[in-house]
Amino acid sequence: MEAVIQYNMEVKLEGLLNQRSEQELSKNNQLTTSKETGALEL
């Protein structure tokens, strides 16, 4: 039973990390886009 809980927590953690990195990526993409267009999109 312990192993299952451990596994679920790891999966959740990984999902959260993936979400965060996706958000970071889209933030970076917006920054690059704004540099190219010369307008700041916040």
Secondary structure in CASP SS format (residue, H / E / C, confidence):
PFRMAT SS
TARGET T0000
AUTHOR 0000-0000-0000
METHOD secondary structure of the structure
MODEL  1
M C 1.00
E H 1.00
A H 1.00
V H 1.00
I H 1.00
Q H 1.00
Y H 1.00
N H 1.00
M H 1.00
E H 1.00
V H 1.00
K H 1.00
L H 1.00
E H 1.00
G H 1.00
L H 1.00
L H 1.00
N H 1.00
Q H 1.00
R H 1.00
S H 1.00
E H 1.00
Q H 1.00
E H 1.00
L H 1.00
S H 1.00
K H 1.00
N H 1.00
N H 1.00
Q H 1.00
L H 1.00
T H 1.00
T H 1.00
S H 1.00
K H 1.00
E H 1.00
T H 1.00
G C 1.00
A C 1.00
L C 1.00
E C 1.00
L C 1.00
END
